[in-house]
Amino acid sequence: MLNFNKFICVLLLVPFFAPSAFAQCAKFEPPNGNALLILGQDLGSVGGFSSHNNGYMENVGGPTPGGITTYTDFPYLQGVTTNVNYGAGDICAQCITDNTNFSNSALVIGLWLVNELSAINYGQRDALIQQLGDWIKGRNRPVFLRIGYEYDLSYNNYNPADYKLAYKRIVDKFRANGVTNCAYVWQSCGYTSDTATLKQWYPGDDYVDWLAYSHFMYSNKGAPEMAIARAHHKPLMIAESTPQGDIINSNYSWNKWFGPLFQHIQTNKDVIKALAYINANWDGQSMWAGKGWGDTRIENSSTIKTKWLAEINTSFWLKASPTLFQTLDCSWTSTQIQNEGVNSVNVYPNPSNGNINISLSHPSEINIRNLNGESVFREFSFSESLVKISLNEKVADGIYIVSIRNETGISQYKIVVSK
């Protein structure tokens, strides 16, 4: 957080290698049963740098997080290639990507757009969009871009119509520039209480890869965000989280905040696919000093540190590793969609009466998309069994892609649907 109708289905059972638009998950979405662990939000809080070597990396240790957060802004793009301090610690995206400690970590960028929407929409920031896109394109890793994060926060003053236009212009320019390693994140402030209010700012399914929200002590725990994410088949990131207060205070014990947070994620793991924790001494930063944010560094409590490490060391959490980017490969590049190891999957009959039967030998995720990449059916965690899916009254005539993903790989099949 920084301020600035019935059908006959003819099934073609030869595996079909679809382009990335047919990937059965969102851009950089972890597999079912996993979530990406992210840490932030300034160099000193993270640690692991020669000039910032008293942070999480040195004092908490354990596995390197799977993502690191940072920030930049329009109209200056500060903190991308050089270090800057807004009063909330040093930030520098280039410093992170150049650091070998984080070679296997994704990058999460908050893009501040306050007072910039009109300039963006009139094309006055196109050169900056190009510059940022060029820089991201040059990173050999997934990048999550939180465009105009906390769009619904009142003092950001983002007019919904202007915000949506600016968000879409940035995405359109990135796509025209060939930026393929960026996921576009739509992040709320986390305490708006209803979906209708939030959706005033929604740029549309074609422009949003992930939903996100901030989770602090005053948070509503993401109820409307989760409802929208499920309705639109999008993964959800808790993009900023901290207990808001000194971590050594008994009011912020494990059972008060951390335990409920992790339970909240497990209860909603079908949709919550990433957590970013802010490990900062807020009171030591001029932007936040005296505003009640306290010191939320995990290393300040041996009890919380021990429990934190026990939690994040579970297989549920994706951390930095040489295989992390491959784990996220269903949206990394189309060439990484594989069909190995799932030959025991059978999709039948041919033709059918509008139902698809899928015989599985592994628990799997199943997604059916149209040629626009829009999901018409999606379910998770099917057991090893025969799955029956009815498309009656659900789809129009056309070609659809059945994607099946499990621990052994990804397989995709073409379906031709006609009345």
Summary of the structure (lengths in Angstrom):
residues: 419
radius of gyration: 21.9
end to end distance: 51.9
largest distance: 68.5
contacts: 1419
relative contact order: 0.18
helix: 27%
strand: 28%
